[in-house]
Amino acid sequence: MRQSCGQKCLVDARGQRRMGRLIQADRRATLTEITTRYNRGMQQSICEATTRTTLRRMGYNSRRPHQVPLLKKRLQFAQAHQNWTVEDWKNVSVETFRW
């Protein structure tokens, strides 16, 4: 049986540690940004596909941040009405709170 077939991986253990530090420094970095930062100090550059493969091998998956749509408005409302009394709330109609 052949021991090694296919191309050798361009990112060794030391490169993986370096890539891990790049990711920890900026968790919101895109694949393109990570690849360019990694290639900045290396003699042999890698492509984005190699970066993607390496990151998956390291246990990282692609994620998109989810949006919380009304969180800012709810916070503003809560801060504006923080000191209202029960009497103030009795004078409120439903039409007042149409967003």
SERO-766475 format. One record per residue (C-alpha): residue in one letter; x, y, z. Coordinates in steps of 0.001 Angstrom, whole numbers. Example, Ala and Ser with C-alpha at 12.3 -4.5 7.8 and 13.67 -1.06 7.14 Angstrom:
BEGIN
NODE;a;12300;-4500;7800
NODE;s;13670;-1060;7140
END
This chain:
BEGIN
NODE;m;0;0;0
NODE;r;1143;3502;-753
NODE;q;1793;5627;2285
NODE;s;1445;9028;673
NODE;c;-671;9900;-2283
NODE;g;-1858;13309;-3342
NODE;q;-298;16668;-2722
NODE;k;1235;17426;640
NODE;c;-554;19972;2759
NODE;l;954;23441;2464
NODE;v;-39;24350;6030
NODE;d;1869;22367;8641
NODE;a;1289;22330;12405
NODE;r;3162;25589;12859
NODE;g;1049;27218;10141
NODE;q;-2106;25953;11806
NODE;r;-1078;27544;15093
NODE;r;-400;30807;13261
NODE;m;-3773;30644;11540
NODE;g;-5435;29957;14883
NODE;r;-3850;33108;16313
NODE;l;-5088;35116;13335
NODE;i;-8620;33859;13908
NODE;q;-8531;34546;17647
NODE;a;-7330;38102;16963
NODE;d;-10319;38839;14721
NODE;r;-13240;36420;14940
NODE;r;-15267;38319;12332
NODE;a;-12592;38183;9633
NODE;t;-13598;36792;6261
NODE;l;-11822;33962;4498
NODE;t;-10136;36419;2129
NODE;e;-8842;38537;5024
NODE;i;-7483;35499;6856
NODE;t;-5726;34290;3697
NODE;t;-4099;37666;2994
NODE;r;-2958;38044;6608
NODE;y;-1548;34534;6592
NODE;n;316;35110;3300
NODE;r;1763;38400;4491
NODE;g;4610;36813;6458
NODE;m;5039;33551;4567
NODE;q;7386;32665;1733
NODE;q;4927;30287;83
NODE;s;1455;31714;-337
NODE;i;-1746;29694;-113
NODE;c;-5124;30155;-1774
NODE;e;-8514;30597;-151
NODE;a;-9458;26969;-798
NODE;t;-6417;25828;1191
NODE;t;-7361;28205;3996
NODE;r;-10929;26875;4006
NODE;t;-9715;23262;4096
NODE;t;-7251;24009;6891
NODE;l;-9868;25813;8971
NODE;r;-12302;22913;8608
NODE;r;-9564;20490;9596
NODE;m;-8907;22654;12676
NODE;g;-12591;22459;13647
NODE;y;-13801;25892;12522
NODE;n;-16989;26216;10496
NODE;s;-18417;29177;8670
NODE;r;-20969;31162;10629
NODE;r;-22981;34271;9962
NODE;p;-23921;36611;12794
NODE;h;-27657;36658;13377
NODE;q;-29482;39932;13617
NODE;v;-31715;40982;16459
NODE;p;-34103;43316;14652
NODE;l;-35798;45396;17343
NODE;l;-33242;45234;20117
NODE;k;-32068;48848;19751
NODE;k;-35610;50198;19607
NODE;r;-36635;48157;22627
NODE;l;-33647;49446;24590
NODE;q;-34422;53048;23664
NODE;f;-38042;52578;24666
NODE;a;-37087;51022;27989
NODE;q;-34657;53811;28793
NODE;a;-37162;56515;27829
NODE;h;-39926;55013;29991
NODE;q;-37821;53790;32859
NODE;n;-39165;56199;35465
NODE;w;-42865;56076;34551
NODE;t;-45396;55495;37286
NODE;v;-48554;53372;37176
NODE;e;-50612;56525;36535
NODE;d;-48477;57349;33486
NODE;w;-49073;53877;32055
NODE;k;-52851;54158;32546
NODE;n;-52954;57104;30097
NODE;v;-51336;55142;27257
NODE;s;-53423;54021;24290
NODE;v;-52615;51139;21927
NODE;e;-52053;53459;18943
NODE;t;-49121;55075;20748
NODE;f;-46966;51989;20362
NODE;r;-47265;51394;16621
NODE;w;-43734;50984;15323
END
